[in-house]
Amino acid sequence: MKFTHFLLVLFITSIGFSQYEVNYENIGSLKLGLTVAEVSKLCGKTLTIPADEFSIEFDITISGTEYHITFQEEEVDKVKYMALQRISVKDPKFKTKEGAKIGMTKSELLNLYKDFYSFEMTRFLDTENFDYPTNKLMFIIDKKDNQAIFDLEDFSEFRILFLIVDNVVKEIQILDGFFI
């Protein structure tokens, strides 16, 4: 009986961790590359995209968590469709496998990733005002640059980005590609 209870607790705990996991391709149940129909099903809301759009953003909620997402037009075998290209979350329950999360200081984040092969700290571009606020930074980790074996045929562009405001992580994003 105790062993069964232990397995149930272990199973529930493992579900909880994966629900709030951030990796290069997923934040929780959202995965880069999902179609509009797949994301609509997850959030229980019909997302409508005008026919002439190349890129479009939405704010959605799944299981009580708010996300900001971006779809971008993709083409495979001459068939065009909209694919999930960027996911952002500000919920402090989410964290990377290394332990990076909302609320960490810039110093804590740098210390956490100090042994990675490659990372970048850059000024944040405010696209609404087209300026670089002095209190905002973007910390970026590229998947292909941080694997144990460098694969010259890996053309993926998966990234994890941390928005740092006043030296504190305020948002985590994942991205497939460069900036839109």
C-alpha positions in Angstrom: 0.0 0.0 0.0 2.8 2.4 0.9 4.7 1.6 -2.3 1.6 2.3 -4.4 1.1 5.6 -2.6 4.8 6.5 -3.3 4.4 5.7 -7.0 1.2 7.9 -7.2 3.0 10.8 -5.5 6.0 10.3 -7.8 3.8 10.3 -10.9 1.9 13.4 -9.8 5.1 15.2 -8.9 6.6 14.3 -12.3 3.5 15.7 -14.1 3.9 18.9 -12.1 7.5 19.5 -13.1 6.9 18.9 -16.8 3.8 21.1 -16.8 6.1 24.1 -15.9 9.2 23.0 -17.8 11.0 25.3 -20.2 13.3 23.8 -22.8 14.4 24.8 -26.3 11.2 23.7 -28.0 8.5 23.7 -25.3 7.1 25.9 -22.6 4.7 23.7 -20.7 2.2 22.1 -23.2 3.0 24.6 -26.0 5.6 23.4 -28.5 7.2 25.4 -31.3 5.9 24.4 -34.7 2.3 23.7 -33.6 -0.3 24.8 -36.1 -3.0 27.4 -35.4 -5.6 24.6 -35.0 -3.5 22.7 -32.5 -2.9 25.8 -30.3 -6.6 26.7 -30.6 -7.5 23.3 -29.2 -5.0 23.7 -26.3 -6.4 27.1 -25.3 -10.0 26.3 -26.0 -10.3 29.5 -28.2 -10.5 29.8 -31.9 -7.5 31.8 -33.2 -8.2 33.5 -36.5 -5.5 34.7 -38.8 -6.2 36.9 -41.8 -5.2 35.4 -45.1 -2.6 38.0 -45.9 -0.7 37.9 -42.6 3.0 36.7 -42.6 3.2 36.9 -38.8 0.7 37.5 -36.0 0.7 37.6 -32.2 -1.8 36.4 -29.6 -2.3 36.5 -25.9 -3.7 33.1 -24.8 -4.4 31.3 -21.5 -3.9 27.5 -21.0 -4.7 26.0 -17.6 -4.7 29.4 -15.9 -1.3 30.4 -17.3 -1.0 33.4 -19.7 1.2 33.1 -22.7 2.2 35.6 -25.4 2.7 33.7 -28.7 3.7 34.4 -32.3 2.8 32.5 -35.4 4.9 32.9 -38.6 4.3 31.7 -42.1 6.2 28.5 -43.0 6.4 26.6 -46.3 6.9 22.9 -46.8 6.7 21.3 -50.2 5.1 24.5 -51.6 2.4 24.4 -49.0 2.2 27.4 -46.7 0.8 27.3 -43.2 1.2 29.3 -39.9 3.4 27.7 -37.3 4.1 28.7 -33.7 7.4 30.4 -33.8 7.8 32.2 -30.4 6.3 31.5 -26.9 6.7 33.9 -23.9 5.7 33.4 -20.3 6.0 35.5 -17.1 4.7 33.0 -14.6 7.4 32.3 -11.9 6.4 28.6 -11.8 8.2 27.9 -15.1 11.9 27.0 -15.1 14.6 25.5 -17.2 16.2 22.2 -16.4 19.1 24.2 -15.1 16.8 26.0 -12.7 16.5 29.4 -14.4 13.2 31.1 -13.6 11.4 34.4 -13.3 12.6 36.4 -10.4 16.3 35.4 -10.6 18.8 38.2 -10.6 21.1 38.7 -13.6 24.1 37.5 -11.4 22.2 34.3 -10.5 21.4 33.7 -14.2 25.0 34.3 -15.3 26.3 32.0 -12.5 23.8 29.3 -13.6 25.0 29.3 -17.2 28.7 30.1 -16.7 29.8 26.6 -17.8 27.8 26.7 -21.0 29.7 26.7 -24.3 28.0 29.9 -25.5 25.5 32.5 -24.4 24.9 36.1 -25.3 23.9 39.1 -23.2 22.6 42.0 -25.3 20.7 45.2 -24.9 17.0 44.9 -25.3 15.4 46.6 -28.3 12.0 48.1 -27.4 10.2 47.7 -30.7 7.4 50.1 -29.7 9.7 53.1 -29.2 12.6 51.7 -31.3 15.2 52.4 -28.6 17.4 50.5 -26.1 16.2 51.2 -22.5 19.2 51.2 -20.1 17.4 49.0 -17.6 16.6 46.1 -20.0 18.8 43.3 -21.2 18.2 40.0 -23.1 20.2 36.9 -22.2 20.2 34.3 -25.0 21.1 30.6 -25.2 21.3 28.9 -28.5 20.6 25.1 -28.6 23.1 24.2 -31.3 25.9 26.1 -29.7 25.4 24.4 -26.3 25.4 20.7 -27.1 28.3 18.4 -26.2 28.9 17.5 -29.8 29.0 20.3 -32.4 26.9 19.2 -35.4 27.7 21.1 -38.6 24.5 19.8 -40.1 22.3 21.2 -37.3 20.6 24.2 -38.9 18.0 24.6 -36.1 17.7 28.0 -34.6 16.1 27.1 -31.2 16.8 29.6 -28.5 15.9 30.4 -24.9 15.7 34.1 -24.1 15.5 35.7 -20.7 14.2 39.3 -20.5 16.0 41.1 -17.6 14.6 44.3 -16.3 16.4 46.2 -13.5 18.7 43.2 -13.1 15.8 40.7 -12.5 14.5 38.1 -15.0 10.9 39.2 -15.8 10.1 36.9 -18.8 11.2 33.7 -20.5 10.8 33.1 -24.2 11.6 30.4 -26.6 12.1 31.0 -30.2 12.6 29.1 -33.5 14.7 31.4 -35.6 15.9 34.9 -35.4 13.8 37.9 -34.5 10.7 38.5 -36.6 
